[in-house]
Structures are given as C-alpha cells and as structure tokens.
Amino acid sequence: MTVTAAALRALAEHPPTDATARRELYSAAQALMFAVEGPMDTEFRMFFVMQAQAWAAARTTSDLNIFETLAANPDKAWKVDDLGEVSGAEPALLPASPSFKLGLKAHEGGKTLLSLPGFLAESGYRTPVDPSKSLFAKVHGMSIFEKLEQDPQRAALMFEFMAEHRKKLPTWMNGSISTKDFQLSDDDQTAGRVMMVDVGGGAGHQCHAFRVAFPQLKGKMVVQDLAVMVDMIDKRQASAIELEPMAHDFFTTQPIKHAKVYHLRNVLHDWADESAFKILEQLRPAMAPDSAVVIDEIVIPPTGANHKLLDYDLTMMSSASALERTEKQWRALIERSGMKLRDIWIYDVDMQWALIVAVPN
Ligand SMILES: C[S@@+](CC[C@H](N)C(=O)[O-])C[C@H]1O[C@@H](n2cnc3c(N)ncnc32)[C@H](O)[C@@H]1O
C-alpha cells in the first residue's frame, strides 16, 4: 500500500471528529514519524527538547496577543511586518514564512528556554544582538564562549561534540561540489602557501575529513580556535595530515596571509551581524586575489522553512544572541566585508546546509 504525503496532508487538514479514530491516528502518525525520521530529525526530537521550544515560542506569541490578532482576522494574509506593527515586536523577531518564528519554536536546554518569553518581554521585543547580554549570559552569568574558556569540562564536551556530531550526516565533501578553490599551483606548493585555514575549526575534524575526501589536494592546513580547544588537539595526528593547530582569536588580525581558502563551518551563525562582520573583516586583508572564504552554514529559504531550521534559529538567538541567515542576509554580510558572494551550493535540502563561497571584490 502506498500512502502519499499529499494524502496525509489532506487528512491533516480534515481530521476525523470521532475520538477513537483520532487516538488511533495519533498513535499511527507517531509510529510513522519514528519510521521515516532521519538522523537530524532524531537529534531535534531527542536533544532540542521541542516541547520546551514550542512552549517558549507559544508563550511569547501569547504575550504579544498574536493569537488573538490572528483569530480576529482569520482570512487576512498576514505579513511579518503587519504582525510586527500590531504586536509592537521588532519584525526581525517574527520572520520565517509560512508561519512565523515565534509561533513555532525556541534551546540550550529547558532552563534557558523557559526564560525566553520573559527575556524578550524585558527587551521590548528587540532582536538580541549582544552575546554578553544574551539570554544564555543572563542565565549563566557569562556568554557561551566565555563559559567555554572558564569551564574545561564544558570545553571538552563541546570539542568532542563538534568533532562527532555531523560525521555521518550529509557533507559538501561528497564530490558533488567543485574543489577548484582549494587547488594550489605548483608554484604555490613550492612556496609553502597554506591551502586552508579552518577558522574556529574546533578539533580540526573538518581538515581530517577533507584529507580523506580529497587526498589528491596537496598543501598545508591550519586549524585555528580558542587556546582551550586547540590544547586538546592530538598534535601527532594533526602533523600526520600536515595540519597545524594554532590558538587564535578570530576577532584579531589573521596571521596566516594569502591562504587559498579561509574556511568557516558553523562559526558565523554563533554571532549577530556586527560580530560576524568583525570576523570576516579580519580575513579580507589577509586574502590574496585568488583566495576564497568558504562558509559552510544553513541558508534559510525565503519561505517554507521547516521547523528544524526555525529551531536552530531560535537556538542561536537564545544561546548566543545570534541567528541563522537567509541568502539575502549572507549577501549583505559578505558585501559589507569587502567581498562578493560568488556561489551558494545547497548540499542538503532538509537542513539547507550550504557551501557559500565569497571572493574579493
Ligand atoms: C559551533 S563551533 C564550530 C566548530 C567547527 N567549525 C565545526 O563546524 O564543527 C564554533 C567554534 O568557534 C570557536 N570560537 C568561539 N569564539 C572564538 C574566537 N574568539 N576565536 C576563535 N575561535 C572561537 C569555538 O571554540 C568553537 O570551536
């Protein structure tokens, strides 16, 4: 028997009214969800505590009287700006069609999320942008990365989590995306030019994965991160793949000049635009005319973002006063940093994971 997704959606729009049929459908739908979910779905169900996210989002929505507004005008095609106007919340807090972010979901464990509605209310529903004044900082007394630097246990967990988390998940290193930007000429290699600097690269796991995926691409790699992270890197394993671990604060002058690629995965989504700009601003003067900044991040689609993307967005907001970005937001950030956005290759449709390539203007 084949049941199409369209048939299930039709059923969702007109569910039975009979209580027994509803209960049976509910239980069957749960079984179906478990049967078809992918690894990221499982992660969101298990770790992101969706109930708490939904609660924080729904509570804030309720505080803003948005439910009443929608109920009073059920036929109106509401736009984010309209909702911003009637609720008094900054529209940037309410994007993400087809619904709106606050109407759906909100992480960093229940403790932080439970404080989100009050936190947003206190700010007058302004988009949080300062990590030192993030919800995480309010709950924990310091920003998420300050906490990392002061708490070796937490740093060790983060180090391992980052290295393991996406090992079996889709990656751009599957051969479908050109590696032209990483290719060093013979002269480059003779001159000892660095092929890739993995900025904020944690354990250097992406450099290891890169060597396995592209053994033909020669050249030195450098992984930069906070000293607390770099100190945990196995130096022998690193040197075996021509990888140099380097403690470096990415808000300061980039010491590796003219690398072929400056690579950042899951780094810029930890920071609001002003800080993200400062990180890119350190890279621009270090670039040679043929260098590229290769960013591996989510690109939120203009409409129809699934709940995982919205959860991630609210997670970044509550844990770091940061965000996931749309193409338009990526473009603006990159152009402000003196580069142009040359390519966006989406390599996983579900998570909208993409390789974004920026080159000098
Ligand atoms: C979300 S993790 C991403 C790690 C890795 N790129 C990956 O994709 O798995 C962000 C990384 O940025 C690092 N980081 C935070 N602040 C930093 C700073 N000021 N300078 C350098 N690295 C920093 C963190 O220690 C962490 O390893």
The ligand as a Tripos MOL2 file, in Angstrom:
@<TRIPOS>MOLECULE
LIG
   27    29     1     0     0
SMALL
NO_CHARGES

@<TRIPOS>ATOM
      1 C1         29.9210   25.9620   16.6580 C.3       1 LIG1
      2 S1         31.6060   25.6500   16.8480 S.3       1 LIG1
      3 C2         32.0760   25.0980   15.2090 C.3       1 LIG1
      4 C3         33.3070   24.2400   15.2150 C.3       1 LIG1
      5 C4         33.6830   23.6650   13.8170 C.3       1 LIG1
      6 N1         33.9540   24.7190   12.8610 N.3       1 LIG1
      7 C5         32.6180   22.7410   13.3030 C.2       1 LIG1
      8 O1         31.9740   23.0630   12.3170 O.co2     1 LIG1
      9 O2         32.4000   21.6820   13.9020 O.co2     1 LIG1
     10 C6         32.2680   27.2860   16.9200 C.3       1 LIG1
     11 C7         33.7470   27.2970   17.2110 C.3       1 LIG1
     12 O3         34.1870   28.6600   17.3050 O.3       1 LIG1
     13 C8         35.1650   28.7150   18.3060 C.3       1 LIG1
     14 N2         35.3320   30.1010   18.7840 N.ar      1 LIG1
     15 C9         34.4780   30.8340   19.5280 C.ar      1 LIG1
     16 N3         34.9850   32.0660   19.7550 N.ar      1 LIG1
     17 C10        36.1920   32.1030   19.1310 C.ar      1 LIG1
     18 C11        37.1820   33.1160   18.9750 C.ar      1 LIG1
     19 N4         37.0170   34.3430   19.5120 N.pl3     1 LIG1
     20 N5         38.2790   32.8340   18.2530 N.ar      1 LIG1
     21 C12        38.4370   31.5920   17.6890 C.ar      1 LIG1
     22 N6         37.5390   30.5920   17.7980 N.ar      1 LIG1
     23 C13        36.4130   30.8400   18.5150 C.ar      1 LIG1
     24 C14        34.6370   27.7720   19.3590 C.3       1 LIG1
     25 O4         35.6170   27.3910   20.3070 O.3       1 LIG1
     26 C15        34.1190   26.6190   18.5180 C.3       1 LIG1
     27 O5         35.1060   25.6400   18.2820 O.3       1 LIG1
@<TRIPOS>BOND
     1     1     2 1
     2     2     3 1
     3     2    10 1
     4     3     4 1
     5     4     5 1
     6     5     6 1
     7     5     7 1
     8     7     8 2
     9     7     9 1
    10    10    11 1
    11    11    12 1
    12    11    26 1
    13    12    13 1
    14    13    14 1
    15    13    24 1
    16    14    15 ar
    17    14    23 ar
    18    15    16 ar
    19    16    17 ar
    20    17    18 ar
    21    17    23 ar
    22    18    19 1
    23    18    20 ar
    24    20    21 ar
    25    21    22 ar
    26    22    23 ar
    27    24    25 1
    28    24    26 1
    29    26    27 1
@<TRIPOS>SUBSTRUCTURE
     1 LIG1         1 GROUP 0 **** ****
